[in-house]
């Protein structure tokens, strides 16, 4: 029972982190495109967009690593293509 609770918690946290990461990357892309568009370029906005994208990528990697670890715990190795 405890193993099921831990796996469900890891699954939920991984899914949440992956969703937050994808959302932050999307917000960063929109921010970058809005900052570059127009005559006076908003370079601080571009830098802030890049930083938000980096945080989103970090959250996405952490969430994906959680999924991979859950699948690896179900068998000895991940099959190769």
N, C-alpha and C positions, 0 to 999 in steps of 0.2 A: 504494500500500500504506500509506504514512504517513497519507494522508487517511482511509482506512478505520479505521486504529487511532485516530486523533484523534476521528473521529465516534463510534466505538464507546465510547471513553472518556467523551466528553461525554454520550452517551446513558445510560451506566451511572451516572455521577455525578448527572445530572439525575433519573433514576429513584430513586436512593438518597435524594437530598435531598427529593424529593417525598414518598416513603414516610415518611421521618423527620419531615417537617413534618406530615403527616396524623396520624402517631402521637402527636406532641407536642400537637397540638390536641385529640386525643381524651383524652389524659391530663389536659390542662388542664381540659377540660369536666368530667371525672369528679371532679377535685380541687375545682373550684368548687362543684359540686353537693353533694359531701360536706361542704364547709366551711360552706355556707349552711344545710344541713339540720340540724335539731336546735335546741334551745332556746338554748344559748350559741353564738352565731355566731362562727366562727373567721375573723375578718377578715384576719389575716396569711396564712392559708391561701388566702383568695380572691385576695389580691394576688399571692402566689406562683403561683397558678394562672393569673392573667392574664399574668404575665411569661412563664411557660412557653408559653402560647398565642401570645404575640407572637413568641417565638423560633420556634415551629412555623410561624407564618404567614410569617416571613421565609424559613425554609428552603423552604417550599412555593413561594413566589414565585421564589426563586432557581432551584429545580428546574424550574418551569414555564417560566421565561425560557430555560433551556438547551434545553428541548424546542422552543420557538418558534424559537430561533435555528437549530437543526438543520433544521427544516422550511423556514425561510426560505432556507437555503443551498442547498436542492434546486431552487428556482425563483427567479424574480425578485421575485415578490410573493405574498402570501397572498390567495387569492380571497375576495371579499366576498360576503356572503349577500344 
